[in-house]
Amino acid sequence: MAEKFQNKYRIPSARAAWWDYGLNATYFITICTKDRKHYFGKVVSGEMILSPFGKFAQQCWNEIPLHFPFVILDEFVVMPNHIHGIIIIDKMDDDTLGVKTQNFASPDGMKSKETQDFVSLPDGANNKFGPQSQNLASIIRGFKIGVTKLVRTQNPNFAWQPRYHDHIIRDQKAYENISNYIRNNPSNWEKDKFNL
C-alpha cells in the first residue's frame, strides 16, 4: 500500500528492513528494463544471443569490481529484458586475516560468515557497517547508470524499471538453487514470467 511522504504518495521499500545492505553477504539480483522491453538480444534454441546492448550490460557487470573492489561476481545472465546475477559483498576486515569469504545471512537477521567451503570462521570475524557508497544499492545504481549511458548513445529511449529485486541468499542449498536457475534461464525462457 502506498504511504505519504512529504505529502506525496510513495511505495514502501522492498528492501528487508532488518538488514544492512552494506554488510558482507551474498545477494541474488534481478533488474528489468522499463516495461520489460527487449533490448538485450533474443533467446534462440535455449541460448541467449546478445545484442550490442546486451554486450554493454555484460561489460558493465564485469566491470563492477573495478568500481567496487569489495565485490565478487558470481553467476550472471543477460536475458532479452532483464538480468539476473549473484553479487557477493566481501569487505575485508582486520579479523579475517585476508580469508576470502562466502557470506550468508541467517533468517533471524544475524550474520553468518563462512568460507568458500561454508565452514564457519571464528566469532571474531565480524562485519562492520560501511558508508552508503559501499552498499548493494550503490552497486546496482552504478551498474544501471553505466548500462544506460552506453545504450543511450544508440537508443535514447532506453530505461530500466526504477526498482530492482534482491534476495539475500541464506545458505548453501539456496545458493545452489539460485545459481542453477540463473544458468538455466535461457533454456527455460519459454516458461519465464519475464517473457512478455
Backbone as JSON Lines, residues from 0, in Angstrom:
{"i":0,"aa":"M","n":[0.84,-1.17,0.0],"ca":[0.0,0.0,0.0],"c":[0.89,1.24,0.0]}
{"i":1,"aa":"A","n":[0.53,2.23,-0.77],"ca":[1.31,3.45,-0.86],"c":[1.14,4.27,0.42]}
{"i":2,"aa":"E","n":[2.23,4.9,0.84],"ca":[2.23,5.76,2.02],"c":[2.55,7.17,1.57]}
{"i":3,"aa":"K","n":[2.23,8.14,2.43],"ca":[2.56,9.53,2.11],"c":[3.9,9.9,2.75]}
{"i":4,"aa":"F","n":[4.73,10.57,1.98],"ca":[5.99,11.13,2.46],"c":[6.07,12.54,1.9]}
{"i":5,"aa":"Q","n":[6.22,13.53,2.76],"ca":[6.22,14.93,2.37],"c":[5.01,15.24,1.5]}
{"i":6,"aa":"N","n":[3.85,14.76,1.94],"ca":[2.56,15.0,1.3],"c":[2.41,14.36,-0.08]}
{"i":7,"aa":"K","n":[3.28,13.42,-0.43],"ca":[3.19,12.71,-1.7],"c":[3.13,11.22,-1.42]}
{"i":8,"aa":"Y","n":[2.39,10.5,-2.27],"ca":[2.33,9.05,-2.11],"c":[3.63,8.42,-2.59]}
{"i":9,"aa":"R","n":[4.06,7.41,-1.88],"ca":[5.25,6.67,-2.29],"c":[5.04,5.21,-1.93]}
{"i":10,"aa":"I","n":[5.68,4.34,-2.66],"ca":[5.6,2.91,-2.4],"c":[6.67,2.56,-1.38]}
{"i":11,"aa":"P","n":[6.31,1.8,-0.34],"ca":[7.32,1.43,0.65],"c":[8.46,0.63,0.02]}
{"i":12,"aa":"S","n":[9.62,0.71,0.61],"ca":[10.79,0.0,0.11],"c":[10.56,-1.5,0.11]}
{"i":13,"aa":"A","n":[11.09,-2.16,-0.91],"ca":[11.03,-3.62,-0.99],"c":[12.2,-4.26,-0.24]}
{"i":14,"aa":"R","n":[13.14,-3.45,0.24],"ca":[14.3,-3.98,0.94],"c":[13.9,-4.51,2.31]}
{"i":15,"aa":"A","n":[14.66,-5.47,2.8],"ca":[14.42,-6.04,4.13],"c":[14.82,-5.01,5.2]}
{"i":16,"aa":"A","n":[13.85,-4.6,5.99],"ca":[14.1,-3.56,6.99],"c":[15.08,-4.02,8.07]}
{"i":17,"aa":"W","n":[15.2,-5.31,8.29],"ca":[16.06,-5.85,9.34],"c":[17.51,-6.01,8.9]}
{"i":18,"aa":"W","n":[17.84,-5.68,7.65],"ca":[19.17,-5.97,7.12],"c":[19.88,-4.71,6.66]}
{"i":19,"aa":"D","n":[21.16,-4.6,6.92],"ca":[22.01,-3.52,6.42],"c":[22.66,-4.02,5.14]}
{"i":20,"aa":"Y","n":[22.27,-3.45,4.01],"ca":[22.75,-3.9,2.71],"c":[24.19,-3.5,2.41]}
{"i":21,"aa":"G","n":[24.88,-2.93,3.38],"ca":[26.31,-2.69,3.26],"c":[27.13,-3.8,3.88]}
{"i":22,"aa":"L","n":[26.45,-4.75,4.54],"ca":[27.15,-5.84,5.2],"c":[27.56,-6.93,4.22]}
{"i":23,"aa":"N","n":[28.59,-7.66,4.6],"ca":[29.03,-8.81,3.81],"c":[27.9,-9.82,3.72]}
{"i":24,"aa":"A","n":[27.56,-10.2,2.51],"ca":[26.51,-11.2,2.27],"c":[26.51,-11.54,0.79]}
{"i":25,"aa":"T","n":[25.7,-12.53,0.45],"ca":[25.54,-12.98,-0.93],"c":[24.12,-12.63,-1.36]}
{"i":26,"aa":"Y","n":[24.0,-11.9,-2.49],"ca":[22.71,-11.37,-2.93],"c":[22.38,-11.85,-4.34]}
{"i":27,"aa":"F","n":[21.13,-12.25,-4.54],"ca":[20.6,-12.57,-5.86],"c":[19.84,-11.33,-6.34]}
{"i":28,"aa":"I","n":[20.21,-10.85,-7.53],"ca":[19.69,-9.6,-8.06],"c":[18.95,-9.86,-9.38]}
{"i":29,"aa":"T","n":[17.81,-9.2,-9.56],"ca":[17.11,-9.16,-10.85],"c":[16.8,-7.71,-11.16]}
{"i":30,"aa":"I","n":[17.17,-7.27,-12.35],"ca":[16.88,-5.91,-12.8],"c":[16.22,-6.0,-14.16]}
{"i":31,"aa":"C","n":[15.06,-5.36,-14.32],"ca":[14.29,-5.42,-15.57],"c":[14.36,-4.08,-16.31]}
{"i":32,"aa":"T","n":[14.24,-4.16,-17.62],"ca":[14.12,-2.95,-18.42],"c":[12.72,-2.37,-18.23]}
{"i":33,"aa":"K","n":[12.57,-1.09,-18.5],"ca":[11.26,-0.44,-18.36],"c":[10.26,-1.13,-19.28]}
{"i":34,"aa":"D","n":[9.1,-1.43,-18.73],"ca":[8.02,-2.12,-19.45],"c":[8.48,-3.47,-20.01]}
{"i":35,"aa":"R","n":[9.59,-3.97,-19.47],"ca":[10.17,-5.26,-19.89],"c":[10.39,-5.34,-21.4]}
{"i":36,"aa":"K","n":[10.78,-4.22,-21.94],"ca":[11.07,-4.14,-23.38],"c":[12.36,-4.9,-23.68]}
{"i":37,"aa":"H","n":[12.38,-5.61,-24.79],"ca":[13.54,-6.41,-25.17],"c":[14.6,-5.53,-25.84]}
{"i":38,"aa":"Y","n":[15.69,-5.33,-25.13],"ca":[16.82,-4.55,-25.64],"c":[18.08,-5.39,-25.8]}
{"i":39,"aa":"F","n":[18.21,-6.44,-25.0],"ca":[19.5,-7.09,-24.81],"c":[19.76,-8.29,-25.71]}
{"i":40,"aa":"G","n":[18.83,-8.62,-26.59],"ca":[19.05,-9.74,-27.5],"c":[17.85,-10.66,-27.52]}
{"i":41,"aa":"K","n":[18.08,-11.89,-27.93],"ca":[16.98,-12.85,-28.01],"c":[17.49,-14.24,-27.68]}
{"i":42,"aa":"V","n":[16.56,-15.09,-27.29],"ca":[16.87,-16.48,-26.99],"c":[16.54,-17.31,-28.22]}
{"i":43,"aa":"V","n":[17.55,-18.05,-28.7],"ca":[17.38,-18.92,-29.86],"c":[17.79,-20.33,-29.45]}
{"i":44,"aa":"S","n":[16.86,-21.26,-29.56],"ca":[17.13,-22.67,-29.2],"c":[17.76,-22.8,-27.81]}
{"i":45,"aa":"G","n":[17.23,-22.04,-26.86],"ca":[17.71,-22.14,-25.48],"c":[19.01,-21.43,-25.2]}
{"i":46,"aa":"E","n":[19.52,-20.67,-26.15],"ca":[20.78,-19.92,-25.96],"c":[20.51,-18.43,-26.11]}
{"i":47,"aa":"M","n":[21.07,-17.63,-25.23],"ca":[20.92,-16.18,-25.3],"c":[21.91,-15.62,-26.29]}
{"i":48,"aa":"I","n":[21.38,-14.92,-27.3],"ca":[22.2,-14.24,-28.31],"c":[22.16,-12.75,-27.96]}
{"i":49,"aa":"L","n":[23.29,-12.22,-27.5],"ca":[23.34,-10.83,-27.05],"c":[23.34,-9.85,-28.21]}
{"i":50,"aa":"S","n":[22.53,-8.81,-28.08],"ca":[22.59,-7.67,-28.98],"c":[23.76,-6.8,-28.53]}
{"i":51,"aa":"P","n":[24.1,-5.75,-29.28],"ca":[25.13,-4.83,-28.78],"c":[24.78,-4.27,-27.39]}
{"i":52,"aa":"F","n":[23.49,-4.02,-27.13],"ca":[23.08,-3.52,-25.82],"c":[23.28,-4.59,-24.75]}
{"i":53,"aa":"G","n":[23.01,-5.83,-25.1],"ca":[23.26,-6.93,-24.17],"c":[24.73,-7.05,-23.84]}
{"i":54,"aa":"K","n":[25.57,-6.82,-24.84],"ca":[27.02,-6.85,-24.61],"c":[27.45,-5.7,-23.7]}
{"i":55,"aa":"F","n":[26.77,-4.53,-23.82],"ca":[27.05,-3.43,-22.9],"c":[26.72,-3.85,-21.47]}
{"i":56,"aa":"A","n":[25.56,-4.51,-21.29],"ca":[25.16,-4.95,-19.95],"c":[26.17,-5.94,-19.39]}
{"i":57,"aa":"Q","n":[26.62,-6.87,-20.21],"ca":[27.62,-7.86,-19.78],"c":[28.92,-7.15,-19.38]}
{"i":58,"aa":"Q","n":[29.34,-6.2,-20.21],"ca":[30.58,-5.45,-19.93],"c":[30.47,-4.68,-18.62]}
{"i":59,"aa":"C","n":[29.35,-3.98,-18.41],"ca":[29.19,-3.2,-17.18],"c":[29.16,-4.09,-15.95]}
{"i":60,"aa":"W","n":[28.53,-5.27,-16.08],"ca":[28.51,-6.22,-14.96],"c":[29.95,-6.64,-14.63]}
{"i":61,"aa":"N","n":[30.7,-7.02,-15.66],"ca":[32.07,-7.49,-15.43],"c":[32.96,-6.42,-14.82]}
{"i":62,"aa":"E","n":[32.62,-5.15,-15.03],"ca":[33.43,-4.05,-14.52],"c":[33.06,-3.61,-13.11]}
{"i":63,"aa":"I","n":[32.01,-4.19,-12.52],"ca":[31.6,-3.79,-11.17],"c":[32.76,-3.83,-10.18]}
{"i":64,"aa":"P","n":[33.58,-4.91,-10.14],"ca":[34.68,-4.93,-9.16],"c":[35.75,-3.85,-9.39]}
{"i":65,"aa":"L","n":[35.81,-3.28,-10.58],"ca":[36.75,-2.17,-10.81],"c":[36.32,-0.94,-10.02]}
{"i":66,"aa":"H","n":[35.02,-0.77,-9.85],"ca":[34.46,0.38,-9.13],"c":[34.19,0.07,-7.66]}
{"i":67,"aa":"F","n":[33.96,-1.2,-7.38],"ca":[33.66,-1.66,-6.01],"c":[34.56,-2.87,-5.74]}
{"i":68,"aa":"P","n":[35.8,-2.64,-5.32],"ca":[36.77,-3.73,-5.17],"c":[36.38,-4.8,-4.14]}
{"i":69,"aa":"F","n":[35.42,-4.51,-3.3],"ca":[34.98,-5.48,-2.29],"c":[33.89,-6.41,-2.83]}
{"i":70,"aa":"V","n":[33.57,-6.3,-4.12],"ca":[32.53,-7.13,-4.74],"c":[33.15,-8.31,-5.46]}
{"i":71,"aa":"I","n":[32.57,-9.49,-5.24],"ca":[32.9,-10.69,-6.0],"c":[31.67,-11.02,-6.83]}
{"i":72,"aa":"L","n":[31.86,-11.19,-8.13],"ca":[30.75,-11.54,-9.01],"c":[30.64,-13.04,-9.13]}
{"i":73,"aa":"D","n":[29.42,-13.53,-9.18],"ca":[29.18,-14.96,-9.3],"c":[28.33,-15.18,-10.55]}
{"i":74,"aa":"E","n":[27.41,-16.12,-10.52],"ca":[26.58,-16.42,-11.69],"c":[25.91,-15.16,-12.2]}
{"i":75,"aa":"F","n":[25.77,-15.09,-13.52],"ca":[25.16,-13.92,-14.16],"c":[24.62,-14.32,-15.52]}
{"i":76,"aa":"V","n":[23.5,-13.74,-15.89],"ca":[22.97,-13.93,-17.24],"c":[22.25,-12.66,-17.67]}
{"i":77,"aa":"V","n":[22.47,-12.31,-18.93],"ca":[21.71,-11.24,-19.56],"c":[20.6,-11.92,-20.35]}
{"i":78,"aa":"M","n":[19.37,-11.51,-20.12],"ca":[18.22,-12.02,-20.85],"c":[17.67,-10.88,-21.72]}
{"i":79,"aa":"P","n":[16.7,-11.15,-22.61],"ca":[16.24,-10.1,-23.51],"c":[15.79,-8.82,-22.82]}
{"i":80,"aa":"N","n":[15.16,-8.93,-21.64],"ca":[14.62,-7.74,-20.99],"c":[14.97,-7.62,-19.5]}
{"i":81,"aa":"H","n":[15.92,-8.41,-19.06],"ca":[16.32,-8.34,-17.65],"c":[17.68,-9.02,-17.47]}
{"i":82,"aa":"I","n":[18.24,-8.82,-16.3],"ca":[19.46,-9.52,-15.92],"c":[19.23,-10.2,-14.58]}
{"i":83,"aa":"H","n":[19.9,-11.32,-14.4],"ca":[19.95,-11.99,-13.1],"c":[21.43,-12.12,-12.74]}
{"i":84,"aa":"G","n":[21.76,-11.92,-11.49],"ca":[23.14,-12.12,-11.08],"c":[23.26,-12.32,-9.59]}
{"i":85,"aa":"I","n":[24.39,-12.86,-9.2],"ca":[24.73,-13.0,-7.78],"c":[25.91,-12.1,-7.5]}
{"i":86,"aa":"I","n":[25.73,-11.24,-6.51],"ca":[26.78,-10.32,-6.06],"c":[27.14,-10.72,-4.63]}
{"i":87,"aa":"I","n":[28.43,-10.87,-4.39],"ca":[28.92,-11.15,-3.04],"c":[29.65,-9.9,-2.56]}
{"i":88,"aa":"I","n":[29.15,-9.32,-1.49],"ca":[29.86,-8.21,-0.85],"c":[30.82,-8.85,0.15]}
{"i":89,"aa":"D","n":[32.11,-8.6,-0.04],"ca":[33.14,-9.24,0.77],"c":[34.17,-8.19,1.18]}
{"i":90,"aa":"K","n":[33.77,-7.33,2.1],"ca":[34.68,-6.31,2.62],"c":[35.6,-6.98,3.62]}
{"i":91,"aa":"M","n":[36.87,-6.85,3.39],"ca":[37.85,-7.44,4.3],"c":[37.92,-6.6,5.56]}
{"i":92,"aa":"D","n":[37.98,-7.27,6.73],"ca":[38.21,-6.52,7.95],"c":[39.41,-7.12,8.67]}
{"i":93,"aa":"D","n":[39.86,-6.46,9.67],"ca":[41.11,-6.85,10.33],"c":[41.08,-8.27,10.88]}
{"i":94,"aa":"D","n":[39.91,-8.77,11.24],"ca":[39.82,-10.07,11.87],"c":[39.83,-11.25,10.9]}
{"i":95,"aa":"T","n":[39.62,-10.99,9.59],"ca":[39.53,-12.12,8.66],"c":[40.89,-12.58,8.16]}
{"i":96,"aa":"L","n":[41.94,-11.81,8.44],"ca":[43.31,-12.18,8.05],"c":[43.42,-12.53,6.57]}
{"i":97,"aa":"G","n":[42.67,-11.79,5.74],"ca":[42.77,-11.97,4.3],"c":[42.06,-13.19,3.75]}
{"i":98,"aa":"V","n":[41.21,-13.85,4.55],"ca":[40.48,-15.02,4.06],"c":[39.28,-14.54,3.25]}
{"i":99,"aa":"K","n":[39.19,-14.98,1.99],"ca":[38.02,-14.65,1.19],"c":[36.85,-15.45,1.72]}
{"i":100,"aa":"T","n":[35.7,-14.82,1.79],"ca":[34.56,-15.48,2.41],"c":[33.35,-15.55,1.49]}
{"i":101,"aa":"Q","n":[32.51,-16.51,1.76],"ca":[31.19,-16.6,1.15],"c":[30.23,-16.33,2.3]}
{"i":102,"aa":"N","n":[29.47,-15.28,2.23],"ca":[28.67,-14.85,3.36],"c":[27.19,-15.07,3.12]}
{"i":103,"aa":"F","n":[26.53,-15.67,4.08],"ca":[25.1,-15.87,4.03],"c":[24.47,-15.15,5.22]}
{"i":104,"aa":"A","n":[23.27,-14.66,5.02],"ca":[22.52,-14.04,6.11],"c":[21.61,-15.09,6.69]}
{"i":105,"aa":"S","n":[21.51,-15.08,8.01],"ca":[20.61,-16.05,8.65],"c":[19.22,-15.45,8.77]}
{"i":106,"aa":"P","n":[18.18,-16.29,8.87],"ca":[16.81,-15.78,8.92],"c":[16.52,-14.84,10.07]}
{"i":107,"aa":"D","n":[17.27,-14.94,11.17],"ca":[17.0,-14.07,12.31],"c":[17.71,-12.73,12.22]}
{"i":108,"aa":"G","n":[18.34,-12.46,11.06],"ca":[18.99,-11.17,10.86],"c":[20.43,-11.13,11.32]}
{"i":109,"aa":"M","n":[20.91,-12.17,11.93],"ca":[22.31,-12.22,12.36],"c":[23.16,-12.62,11.16]}
{"i":110,"aa":"K","n":[24.41,-12.22,11.19],"ca":[25.31,-12.55,10.09],"c":[25.95,-13.91,10.31]}
{"i":111,"aa":"S","n":[26.11,-14.65,9.23],"ca":[26.83,-15.92,9.28],"c":[27.95,-15.82,8.25]}
{"i":112,"aa":"K","n":[29.18,-15.85,8.72],"ca":[30.3,-15.7,7.81],"c":[30.94,-17.06,7.63]}
{"i":113,"aa":"E","n":[31.05,-17.49,6.39],"ca":[31.57,-18.82,6.12],"c":[32.57,-18.75,4.97]}
{"i":114,"aa":"T","n":[33.49,-19.72,4.93],"ca":[34.46,-19.75,3.84],"c":[33.81,-20.32,2.6]}
{"i":115,"aa":"Q","n":[34.55,-20.36,1.49],"ca":[34.01,-20.92,0.26],"c":[33.53,-22.34,0.47]}
{"i":116,"aa":"D","n":[34.11,-23.08,1.42],"ca":[33.64,-24.42,1.74],"c":[32.5,-24.38,2.75]}
{"i":117,"aa":"F","n":[32.08,-23.17,3.14],"ca":[30.97,-22.96,4.04],"c":[31.24,-23.51,5.44]}
{"i":118,"aa":"V","n":[32.52,-23.4,5.86],"ca":[32.92,-23.77,7.22],"c":[33.0,-22.47,8.01]}
{"i":119,"aa":"S","n":[32.43,-22.44,9.19],"ca":[32.35,-21.21,9.98],"c":[33.73,-20.7,10.36]}
{"i":120,"aa":"L","n":[33.87,-19.37,10.32],"ca":[35.08,-18.7,10.81],"c":[34.91,-18.42,12.3]}
{"i":121,"aa":"P","n":[35.98,-18.07,12.98],"ca":[35.88,-17.74,14.4],"c":[34.91,-16.59,14.64]}
{"i":122,"aa":"D","n":[34.35,-16.53,15.85],"ca":[33.38,-15.5,16.19],"c":[33.94,-14.09,16.05]}
{"i":123,"aa":"G","n":[35.24,-13.92,16.11],"ca":[35.85,-12.58,16.0],"c":[35.75,-11.99,14.62]}
{"i":124,"aa":"A","n":[35.34,-12.77,13.61],"ca":[35.27,-12.25,12.24],"c":[33.94,-11.53,12.05]}
{"i":125,"aa":"N","n":[33.88,-10.31,12.52],"ca":[32.63,-9.54,12.48],"c":[32.59,-8.62,11.27]}
{"i":126,"aa":"N","n":[31.38,-8.37,10.78],"ca":[31.17,-7.38,9.72],"c":[31.15,-6.0,10.36]}
{"i":127,"aa":"K","n":[31.43,-4.99,9.54],"ca":[31.36,-3.61,10.0],"c":[30.45,-2.84,9.06]}
{"i":128,"aa":"F","n":[29.71,-1.88,9.61],"ca":[28.86,-1.04,8.79],"c":[29.74,-0.15,7.94]}
{"i":129,"aa":"G","n":[29.35,0.04,6.67],"ca":[30.12,0.87,5.76],"c":[29.32,2.07,5.32]}
{"i":130,"aa":"P","n":[29.97,3.01,4.65],"ca":[29.26,4.19,4.16],"c":[28.26,3.8,3.07]}
{"i":131,"aa":"Q","n":[27.29,4.68,2.84],"ca":[26.23,4.41,1.87],"c":[26.75,4.2,0.45]}
{"i":132,"aa":"S","n":[27.94,4.65,0.16],"ca":[28.5,4.44,-1.17],"c":[29.06,3.02,-1.32]}
{"i":133,"aa":"Q","n":[29.01,2.23,-0.26],"ca":[29.55,0.88,-0.3],"c":[28.49,-0.15,0.07]}
{"i":134,"aa":"N","n":[27.29,0.03,-0.47],"ca":[26.22,-0.93,-0.19],"c":[25.64,-1.46,-1.5]}
{"i":135,"aa":"L","n":[24.7,-2.39,-1.39],"ca":[24.13,-3.01,-2.58],"c":[23.45,-1.99,-3.48]}
{"i":136,"aa":"A","n":[22.71,-1.05,-2.9],"ca":[22.01,-0.05,-3.72],"c":[22.98,0.76,-4.56]}
{"i":137,"aa":"S","n":[24.13,1.13,-4.0],"ca":[25.1,1.92,-4.78],"c":[25.73,1.09,-5.89]}
{"i":138,"aa":"I","n":[25.91,-0.2,-5.65],"ca":[26.45,-1.09,-6.69],"c":[25.46,-1.19,-7.85]}
{"i":139,"aa":"I","n":[24.2,-1.43,-7.53],"ca":[23.17,-1.56,-8.57],"c":[22.98,-0.24,-9.29]}
{"i":140,"aa":"R","n":[22.97,0.86,-8.56],"ca":[22.82,2.18,-9.18],"c":[23.96,2.43,-10.17]}
{"i":141,"aa":"G","n":[25.19,2.1,-9.78],"ca":[26.33,2.29,-10.68],"c":[26.22,1.43,-11.92]}
{"i":142,"aa":"F","n":[25.81,0.18,-11.76],"ca":[25.62,-0.72,-12.91],"c":[24.56,-0.16,-13.86]}
{"i":143,"aa":"K","n":[23.41,0.24,-13.32],"ca":[22.33,0.74,-14.16],"c":[22.74,2.02,-14.89]}
{"i":144,"aa":"I","n":[23.44,2.9,-14.21],"ca":[23.9,4.14,-14.85],"c":[24.87,3.83,-15.99]}
{"i":145,"aa":"G","n":[25.81,2.9,-15.75],"ca":[26.78,2.54,-16.79],"c":[26.1,1.98,-18.03]}
{"i":146,"aa":"V","n":[25.17,1.05,-17.84],"ca":[24.46,0.47,-18.99],"c":[23.65,1.55,-19.7]}
{"i":147,"aa":"T","n":[22.94,2.37,-18.93],"ca":[22.09,3.41,-19.51],"c":[22.91,4.37,-20.38]}
{"i":148,"aa":"K","n":[24.06,4.81,-19.87],"ca":[24.9,5.74,-20.65],"c":[25.34,5.12,-21.97]}
{"i":149,"aa":"L","n":[25.77,3.86,-21.93],"ca":[26.23,3.2,-23.16],"c":[25.09,2.97,-24.13]}
{"i":150,"aa":"V","n":[23.96,2.46,-23.66],"ca":[22.84,2.16,-24.55],"c":[22.25,3.43,-25.14]}
{"i":151,"aa":"R","n":[22.15,4.47,-24.34],"ca":[21.53,5.71,-24.85],"c":[22.36,6.41,-25.91]}
{"i":152,"aa":"T","n":[23.62,6.03,-26.08],"ca":[24.38,6.6,-27.2],"c":[23.78,6.15,-28.53]}
{"i":153,"aa":"Q","n":[23.06,5.01,-28.52],"ca":[22.45,4.49,-29.73],"c":[20.93,4.44,-29.67]}
{"i":154,"aa":"N","n":[20.36,4.45,-28.46],"ca":[18.9,4.42,-28.31],"c":[18.52,5.3,-27.12]}
{"i":155,"aa":"P","n":[18.17,6.56,-27.4],"ca":[17.89,7.5,-26.3],"c":[16.67,7.14,-25.47]}
{"i":156,"aa":"N","n":[15.85,6.18,-25.91],"ca":[14.64,5.82,-25.18],"c":[14.87,4.72,-24.14]}
{"i":157,"aa":"F","n":[16.08,4.17,-24.08],"ca":[16.33,3.08,-23.15],"c":[16.12,3.52,-21.7]}
{"i":158,"aa":"A","n":[15.52,2.63,-20.92],"ca":[15.35,2.89,-19.48],"c":[15.19,1.57,-18.74]}
{"i":159,"aa":"W","n":[15.59,1.59,-17.48],"ca":[15.36,0.47,-16.57],"c":[14.07,0.73,-15.81]}
{"i":160,"aa":"Q","n":[13.49,-0.33,-15.24],"ca":[12.46,-0.11,-14.24],"c":[13.13,0.58,-13.06]}
{"i":161,"aa":"P","n":[12.41,1.45,-12.35],"ca":[13.06,2.19,-11.27],"c":[13.59,1.32,-10.14]}
{"i":162,"aa":"R","n":[12.96,0.2,-9.89],"ca":[13.37,-0.67,-8.78],"c":[14.08,-1.9,-9.29]}
{"i":163,"aa":"Y","n":[14.62,-2.66,-8.38],"ca":[15.22,-3.95,-8.71],"c":[14.8,-4.93,-7.61]}
{"i":164,"aa":"H","n":[14.93,-6.2,-7.9],"ca":[14.59,-7.22,-6.91],"c":[15.88,-7.78,-6.33]}
{"i":165,"aa":"D","n":[15.93,-7.92,-5.02],"ca":[17.08,-8.59,-4.4],"c":[16.57,-9.67,-3.46]}
{"i":166,"aa":"H","n":[17.38,-10.67,-3.3],"ca":[17.09,-11.75,-2.36],"c":[18.4,-12.05,-1.64]}
{"i":167,"aa":"I","n":[18.37,-12.03,-0.32],"ca":[19.56,-12.32,0.47],"c":[19.68,-13.85,0.54]}
{"i":168,"aa":"I","n":[20.78,-14.37,0.01],"ca":[20.97,-15.83,-0.02],"c":[21.46,-16.27,1.36]}
{"i":169,"aa":"R","n":[20.75,-17.24,1.95],"ca":[20.98,-17.56,3.35],"c":[21.73,-18.85,3.61]}
{"i":170,"aa":"D","n":[21.83,-19.72,2.6],"ca":[22.53,-20.98,2.85],"c":[22.99,-21.61,1.53]}
{"i":171,"aa":"Q","n":[23.75,-22.68,1.66],"ca":[24.32,-23.36,0.51],"c":[23.25,-23.88,-0.45]}
{"i":172,"aa":"K","n":[22.19,-24.46,0.08],"ca":[21.13,-25.01,-0.78],"c":[20.48,-23.91,-1.61]}
{"i":173,"aa":"A","n":[20.15,-22.78,-0.98],"ca":[19.57,-21.65,-1.7],"c":[20.54,-21.14,-2.77]}
{"i":174,"aa":"Y","n":[21.82,-21.05,-2.4],"ca":[22.84,-20.61,-3.35],"c":[22.87,-21.52,-4.58]}
{"i":175,"aa":"E","n":[22.87,-22.82,-4.37],"ca":[22.92,-23.77,-5.49],"c":[21.66,-23.69,-6.34]}
{"i":176,"aa":"N","n":[20.49,-23.57,-5.71],"ca":[19.23,-23.46,-6.46],"c":[19.2,-22.2,-7.32]}
{"i":177,"aa":"I","n":[19.62,-21.09,-6.74],"ca":[19.62,-19.82,-7.48],"c":[20.66,-19.85,-8.59]}
{"i":178,"aa":"S","n":[21.84,-20.39,-8.32],"ca":[22.87,-20.5,-9.37],"c":[22.35,-21.31,-10.55]}
{"i":179,"aa":"N","n":[21.69,-22.43,-10.26],"ca":[21.13,-23.26,-11.33],"c":[20.04,-22.52,-12.09]}
{"i":180,"aa":"Y","n":[19.21,-21.79,-11.36],"ca":[18.15,-21.01,-12.01],"c":[18.76,-20.0,-13.0]}
{"i":181,"aa":"I","n":[19.79,-19.3,-12.57],"ca":[20.43,-18.31,-13.45],"c":[21.03,-18.99,-14.67]}
{"i":182,"aa":"R","n":[21.8,-20.06,-14.44],"ca":[22.45,-20.78,-15.55],"c":[21.44,-21.3,-16.56]}
{"i":183,"aa":"N","n":[20.3,-21.78,-16.08],"ca":[19.31,-22.4,-16.95],"c":[18.25,-21.43,-17.46]}
{"i":184,"aa":"N","n":[18.37,-20.15,-17.13],"ca":[17.35,-19.18,-17.53],"c":[17.12,-19.15,-19.04]}
{"i":185,"aa":"P","n":[18.17,-19.12,-19.87],"ca":[17.91,-19.1,-21.32],"c":[17.16,-20.34,-21.81]}
{"i":186,"aa":"S","n":[17.5,-21.51,-21.31],"ca":[16.83,-22.73,-21.78],"c":[15.39,-22.82,-21.28]}
{"i":187,"aa":"N","n":[15.06,-22.06,-20.25],"ca":[13.68,-22.04,-19.72],"c":[12.9,-20.79,-20.12]}
{"i":188,"aa":"W","n":[13.43,-20.06,-21.1],"ca":[12.85,-18.77,-21.48],"c":[11.38,-18.87,-21.88]}
{"i":189,"aa":"E","n":[10.98,-19.91,-22.55],"ca":[9.59,-20.04,-22.99],"c":[8.62,-20.02,-21.82]}
{"i":190,"aa":"K","n":[9.05,-20.51,-20.66],"ca":[8.17,-20.56,-19.48],"c":[8.44,-19.4,-18.51]}
{"i":191,"aa":"D","n":[9.38,-18.52,-18.84],"ca":[9.81,-17.48,-17.92],"c":[8.73,-16.41,-17.75]}
{"i":192,"aa":"K","n":[8.5,-15.99,-16.5],"ca":[7.49,-14.95,-16.23],"c":[7.87,-13.6,-16.84]}
{"i":193,"aa":"F","n":[9.15,-13.4,-17.17],"ca":[9.58,-12.14,-17.77],"c":[9.45,-12.17,-19.29]}
{"i":194,"aa":"N","n":[9.1,-13.31,-19.87],"ca":[8.98,-13.44,-21.32],"c":[7.63,-12.89,-21.76]}
{"i":195,"aa":"L","n":[7.62,-11.6,-22.08],"ca":[6.38,-10.92,-22.49],"c":[6.38,-10.67,-23.98]}
